[in-house]
Amino acid sequence: QVELVESGGALAQPGGSLRLSCIVYGGNFSWFIMGWFRQAPGKQRELVAAVTPGGGASYVDSVKGRFTVSRDHAKNAAYLQMNRLKPEDTAVYYCNANSVRDRTTEYWGQGTQVTVSS
């Protein structure tokens, strides 16, 4: 069984920073593409950032230059460093794991709330 446990969501002021963590239990972490999604009220869930097993990263245009996605294979963990936060970043953030060996199977974290407000 594969489980993803997220942490790090909080209330932040505009211009502030937060770091989200996702710990993966079970499975083979080295085979997972790790993604971060977010869903704001009234909006569809969107892919924010992703990192491949080799460390290659991609981002949605709205967070480029502000967010950094990374992974630590020794800790079976993925991270999302969020800087210069904006109110538009307010959402529930979800960690996702997708195996490169089985692309039909994916796993989700429980979600963590990020609120950016003055």
Buried (B, 14 or more C-beta within 10 A) or exposed (E): EBBBBBBBBBEBEEEBEBBBBBBBEEBEBEEBBBBBBBBBEEEEEEEBBBBEBEEEBBBBEEBEEBBBBBBEEEEBBBBBBBBEBBEEBBBBBBBBBBBEEEEEEBBBBEBBEBBBEE
